[in-house]
């Protein structure tokens, strides 16, 4: 298995963040940055630590910084506490028989730092070299600059040897849940690192390899890929869009130049693996026969981070909500997700707010420009196609700022009746025409209708198709008897907004449904701005207006 | 992997006209179904719709279908002997174990009687399992009355109040089901449950009336009729907030159902 370079960069960043947390008291900027922190959740310590941290941050009052400063002083500096009732974050304290500073462990790490030409930052002479903050910072440095074997031995000899005992003391003496949570995260992360480094050391894991491919060398590679795979990417369909404009949607490509990488596609990538219309089975008056795929080739989908993150949302609906759906599952099994890097944010994008600007779950990542394509290959199966190309050091970068931002309201289940009754939604009654264009453009809208097509009016032979539907369509909730559950465009808008930023997460945990691609905003013929609708609701609930 | 979207053919045994607009289809079926469950029925030339099981017996189940609108029209082209494609049963069921040994009140309106009819027949056939059964069944007018024979039959063992919304007819009360809830002797029951099934507005007002009369919310059970294109948690049509009626319903305790707002 290969690990992407972006994941390696993420590791070093997490070491630096943890180092900062122990180095000195928290300030508001640090607390703010923790709000949007996304952590791996591979073990219980990480999961529970992250949950406890989220809970603390959600309930933190205006005095949080002061409260944490007191906690920091008491636990890590032993201020005002009787001897022993603290967790002094220095390795020597935990590894020397007399539990005192500057013992053997301190001497060892001093030698290690010096060997790399590293010393303490100016003004931090007060920090011992074997202070947790410095040991974490050093390991973060090794991740980017050292060998796997060095990382592994430092982790085992100088961090995991004392961190569990230290964590137990933090758990015992910590006054707020904050440092207990942070320490659990640190412990969980280092455990995760141990597994990763063992895998890297033994060769089971390796770092992804990257290549530069000149555009004129791409054609034969693509030809070879297409023997086994169909390759889909954003592509231009001239004059097929609204009002005669070009339409950019995902389609099968014949050449690198087919890929539209400087613009946002109008439709999302979902149509590649969840077709707009799909035959489920054919029937006669007597029996049904399941439809088999016409093309057995596997699929490479070169998609934006928002679209890759959306795949996980669709997986939740089709594979985990009740029994899995066969048609989706068999398409999904053949799907290879490649990342198409966003070099810039586009109009109406707000992926950063939704945390979906970053996608690491890819098999290869691609950056395209007018001269060449840079490719990071994570799945070994694709290495043979690129091994003859120029090796380079490339990891995809991710947009870190959009021009627009979402303010996601923090809705509690008990507020639903009140939110449902808001006059706020009526503003959409006159404006929305129920065209469902937003649903069509959305990478996470998954609703469908089933439609039977009869081949001849006089026969019973035909096929059942599954066709995209959408909650903004007027008849979406109309029953066979004619009753309509949601009767107005405003009610539909409320349903959609709450699904995207509230109840999907409530049901499936982890993340909101909306990935912040902004395509629904781009698409609306009546210029209804979904993002404004979300932010307006947020302001309304926060009492800022109305 | 099982193909959860693929229906199987079942032979239509008979088609019985209930009213001008409603017909009961009896279909060969060998499996078990629980009271309140439904099937996805394939309507020729249209697609699928969720239809409650309105009756069952040895080797068959029944569906009562309204001949209105474009959606169900196609099914009326079928004859006994033809195949009906269906999948199911889907959904939860009325918690019959909790109803045993207690009084039962059933309030239904129009085709809302279909999903509760097997439940009523269960307690008719096994009176020893329950206590008293009170049934209020409302219909728009005399031409809309469903299951006339069975209502007559129920009179033998249950307290039955059949009622017509705005008109009178021999053997029927007049008025919405809500006006008759006052006749239910809740204060004489030791423990009981109330089942309410019908159009959304009727269910809402009947439940409110019961609560007004002191019925605890936890004793009330309702069943939702929703549009469904899959009935297996995928198509999204039946979703109310985070709840999928097909997976968690269609039967809900009122303490939860009252928060399922559209």
HADDOCK unambig.tbl for C-alpha pairs under 7 A between the chains (distance, minus, plus):
assign (segid A and resid 285 and name CA) (segid B and resid 83 and name CA) 6.55 0.50 0.50
assign (segid A and resid 286 and name CA) (segid B and resid 9 and name CA) 6.65 0.50 0.50
assign (segid A and resid 286 and name CA) (segid B and resid 83 and name CA) 6.10 0.50 0.50
assign (segid A and resid 287 and name CA) (segid B and resid 9 and name CA) 6.22 0.50 0.50
assign (segid A and resid 288 and name CA) (segid B and resid 8 and name CA) 7.00 0.50 0.50
assign (segid A and resid 317 and name CA) (segid B and resid 234 and name CA) 6.00 0.50 0.50
assign (segid A and resid 318 and name CA) (segid B and resid 234 and name CA) 5.93 0.50 0.50
assign (segid A and resid 321 and name CA) (segid B and resid 233 and name CA) 5.61 0.50 0.50
assign (segid A and resid 322 and name CA) (segid B and resid 232 and name CA) 6.16 0.50 0.50
assign (segid A and resid 322 and name CA) (segid B and resid 233 and name CA) 5.75 0.50 0.50
assign (segid A and resid 322 and name CA) (segid B and resid 247 and name CA) 6.96 0.50 0.50
assign (segid A and resid 325 and name CA) (segid B and resid 3 and name CA) 6.93 0.50 0.50
assign (segid A and resid 325 and name CA) (segid B and resid 4 and name CA) 6.60 0.50 0.50
assign (segid A and resid 326 and name CA) (segid B and resid 1 and name CA) 6.39 0.50 0.50
assign (segid A and resid 326 and name CA) (segid B and resid 2 and name CA) 6.93 0.50 0.50
assign (segid A and resid 326 and name CA) (segid B and resid 3 and name CA) 5.51 0.50 0.50
assign (segid A and resid 447 and name CA) (segid B and resid 234 and name CA) 6.92 0.50 0.50
assign (segid A and resid 447 and name CA) (segid B and resid 235 and name CA) 4.58 0.50 0.50
assign (segid A and resid 447 and name CA) (segid B and resid 236 and name CA) 4.99 0.50 0.50
assign (segid A and resid 448 and name CA) (segid B and resid 235 and name CA) 4.90 0.50 0.50
assign (segid A and resid 449 and name CA) (segid B and resid 229 and name CA) 5.51 0.50 0.50
assign (segid A and resid 449 and name CA) (segid B and resid 235 and name CA) 6.72 0.50 0.50
assign (segid A and resid 450 and name CA) (segid B and resid 47 and name CA) 5.77 0.50 0.50
assign (segid A and resid 450 and name CA) (segid B and resid 48 and name CA) 6.86 0.50 0.50
assign (segid A and resid 450 and name CA) (segid B and resid 229 and name CA) 5.78 0.50 0.50
assign (segid A and resid 451 and name CA) (segid B and resid 46 and name CA) 6.08 0.50 0.50
assign (segid A and resid 451 and name CA) (segid B and resid 47 and name CA) 4.94 0.50 0.50
assign (segid A and resid 452 and name CA) (segid B and resid 45 and name CA) 5.47 0.50 0.50
assign (segid A and resid 452 and name CA) (segid B and resid 46 and name CA) 5.22 0.50 0.50
assign (segid A and resid 452 and name CA) (segid B and resid 47 and name CA) 5.01 0.50 0.50
assign (segid A and resid 453 and name CA) (segid B and resid 45 and name CA) 6.39 0.50 0.50
assign (segid A and resid 454 and name CA) (segid B and resid 45 and name CA) 5.99 0.50 0.50
assign (segid A and resid 476 and name CA) (segid B and resid 237 and name CA) 6.49 0.50 0.50
assign (segid A and resid 477 and name CA) (segid B and resid 227 and name CA) 5.65 0.50 0.50
assign (segid A and resid 477 and name CA) (segid B and resid 237 and name CA) 5.93 0.50 0.50
assign (segid A and resid 478 and name CA) (segid B and resid 227 and name CA) 5.99 0.50 0.50
assign (segid A and resid 479 and name CA) (segid B and resid 226 and name CA) 5.94 0.50 0.50
assign (segid A and resid 479 and name CA) (segid B and resid 227 and name CA) 4.48 0.50 0.50
assign (segid A and resid 480 and name CA) (segid B and resid 49 and name CA) 6.80 0.50 0.50
assign (segid A and resid 480 and name CA) (segid B and resid 71 and name CA) 5.54 0.50 0.50
assign (segid A and resid 480 and name CA) (segid B and resid 72 and name CA) 6.52 0.50 0.50
assign (segid A and resid 481 and name CA) (segid B and resid 68 and name CA) 6.85 0.50 0.50
assign (segid A and resid 485 and name CA) (segid B and resid 262 and name CA) 6.34 0.50 0.50
assign (segid A and resid 486 and name CA) (segid B and resid 262 and name CA) 5.69 0.50 0.50
assign (segid A and resid 499 and name CA) (segid B and resid 241 and name CA) 6.77 0.50 0.50
assign (segid A and resid 503 and name CA) (segid B and resid 241 and name CA) 5.85 0.50 0.50
assign (segid A and resid 503 and name CA) (segid B and resid 242 and name CA) 4.87 0.50 0.50
assign (segid A and resid 504 and name CA) (segid B and resid 242 and name CA) 6.36 0.50 0.50
assign (segid A and resid 506 and name CA) (segid B and resid 242 and name CA) 6.76 0.50 0.50
assign (segid A and resid 507 and name CA) (segid B and resid 242 and name CA) 5.71 0.50 0.50
